[in-house]
C-alpha cells in the first residue's frame, strides 16, 4: 500500500463524513435522535458510532487504548457532533503527515475494547477504518430515507468527480 493512496483514502473519508453530516443537519432534534431499529438506533447514534470508531482507531495508532466509545448523550444535536468531528479530522490530518511507507507495512499491535491484543499491518487497519465508516454511512442513507429526508451519495468515484471539476 502506497502512502499516497492512504492520503487519498482519508481525503475521501473526510469528504464523505462531511457530506453525511450536512445531510443529517436537515433533521430536527426529534428526527435526529428518533429510534429506527437500526444497528445503532438513530441517525445521531450511527453518526456517533462512526466518529467513535474513527477516533478510537486514531487513539490506538497514537499509543493509547481507549476502552469506551464516545457517549451519544454528549451529542444532542448535530453541532456538537460536527465540532468533535472537526477536531478528530484535524488530528487525523496531523497523524497522516507523520506516516512513512515503511511504517504503513509494519505490523502494528493494539488492544481492543475487550482487552484482546491484535496485530495487523498499519495499512490494513487504516483501510478497515474507512471501509467501516463507508458501511455505516450507507446505513445513514437508509435512515434518512425513512425520515423523509434527502440522503447524499458518498460514492468514491463521485468524490473524484467533484474534486476534478
Secondary structure as UniProt FT lines:
FT   HELIX           3..24
FT   TURN            25..26
FT   HELIX           29..33
FT   HELIX           43..61
FT   TURN            62..63
FT   HELIX           72..74
FT   HELIX           78..96
FT   TURN            97..98
FT   HELIX           101..105
FT   STRAND          107..111
FT   TURN            113..114
FT   STRAND          117..121
FT   HELIX           122..146
FT   TURN            147..148
FT   HELIX           156..164
//
